[in-house]
Amino acid sequence: MNKLSVQDIDLHGRRVLMRVDFNVPLDTKGGISDDTRIRASLATMEYVVSRGGIPILMSHLGRPAGRRNDAFSLRPIADHLGKLTSTPILFAEDCVGDAPRRVVASAKPGQVVLLENVRFHAAETENDAEFSRQLAELGDLYVNDAFGTAHRAHASTVGVTQHFELRASGLLMDRELQNLGALLHSPRRPYIAILGGAKVSGKIEIIENLLDRVDSILIGGGMAFTFFKVHGIDVGDSLVEDDLLDTVRKISERARSSSTQLLLPQDLIVADQFSNEAQRREVLVTDIPEGWQGLDIGPRTTKLFGEHIERAKTIFWNGPMGVFEMPHFARGTRAIARHMGKATDREACTVVGGGDSVAALRQMDVDRHITHVSTGGGAALEFLAGKTLPGVDALSDATSMPV
C-alpha cells in the first residue's frame, strides 16, 4: 500500500492539519495513566516543525457523546505534550469556529496548535460535510498519523480529506502500514499468529483471512472455549459464545483441510470463581471440573506455544492468554511476552497489537524488544482481516499527487 507520505511534501510555511490519536487512558483523577500514543505522535509533529510547517493537531478523547464535557478535554493533553517537547503548544478551546481560527492565525513556524476534542461535536462521528469543511479551513494540507482511528469514517479521518489536494500519511501511519502490510504480503516463514482475548467474536474475520496465509494459529484466552465446545469438550462455567458455535465449527472444518495448523490449549489453569483469590488447579482441557472455569493457559500449553514461537520467523500476537488483570492468571500471557522478546532478539519479525498484549510487554519491559507494537488494536485487526480502512483509503496515492 503505497500512500503519499509527509516526507514527500514541501511543508515550509504550510499549516498542516494533522489527525493524531491522543485517546489515552486516564486515571481516576483525570491524569494520563499511559502516554504511549502521545509519544508515538511526536516524530511526525516534530518533523513538520523541523521542515518549517505548523502542525494543527486534532484528536478525540473518550466518548463525550457529542457534547462538551470537561472530563474529556484535551487541555491536559496539551499540558502533557508541552512537557514532552520543547516546541510551544498553543491550545484552542474548540475545533471549529472563531476560537480555533484565531489561534491558528496567530501560530508561527516553530509552534504547534492542538484543537479541542473533535468528539465534543456529534458531527464528527456523523462525518458531517459542513463540520468537515470547517475543520479543513484550518489547514493547507492534511496528514493522518492516527492509525488507531483509520477504521472509522469520521469527519476528521475521511470527510475533511475531500477538501485537500494533498492527503498524506504521517511517520507513525507509514510504520503501521509497512509492518502490518508485510504480515499479509511478504512474511518470512514459518509465520504464526497468536490470538487470545475473552471472545472469539472480534477475531472471526482475522482468523478466516489468516487461514492459508500463516503456518499456525495459536488460540488462547477465553475465545478457546467456544472451540472446545464445538469439539464436544465440557468447559464447565468457562466463557462460551453459543451464537458463534456454527461459525467456529466451519472455521475448524476449514482448518482441517487447510495448510494452516490451528492449535488449541492442551491444559489450563481453572478456578472455582472469577477472582484472583479463587481456588485454582492445573488441569487438562478435558478435565475441567463442573462449576469451574478456565482463566489461563497451563504450563504444557505455554511450553508448546513457546516452541512454535522459537521456530517462527514472523509472529503476530493479539490478545492475552488468560485473565491478565489478575496476577494468578497472568502467567501464560507473561510467558508469551517473554518468548516474543527472545524471538525478536534472534531477528524474527514480531508484531503485537491489542491493549492487554501490549500491557504485558510493558510490564515485563519487553516492548522495546518487539519489531513493531501497533497503536491500533481494532484498526490492526480489520487491516489484517483484509478490510479497507476508510482513513487510509482517503489518503493520496504516492504516485498520483504533485507535491
Secondary structure, DSSP 8 states (H G I E B T S, - for coil): --B-BGGGS--TT-EEEEE------B-TTS-BS--HHHHHHHHHHHHHHHTT-EEEEE---S--TTS--GGG-SHHHHHHHHHH-SS-EEE-S-SSSHHHHHHHHH--TT-EEE---GGGSHHHHTT-HHHHHHHHTT-SEEEE--GGGTTS--TTTTGGGGG-S-EEE-HHHHHHHHHHHHHHH---SSEEEEE-SS-STTTHHHHHHHTTTSSEEEE-STTHHHHHHHTT---TT----GGGHHHHHHHHHHHHTSSSEEE--SEEEEESSSSTTS-EEEEEGGG--TT-EEEEE-HHHHHHHHHHHHH-SEEEEES-SS-TTSGGG-HHHHHHHHHHHHHHHTT-EEEE-SHHHHHHHHHTT-GGGSSEE-S-HHHHHHHHTT---HHHHTS-BTTT---
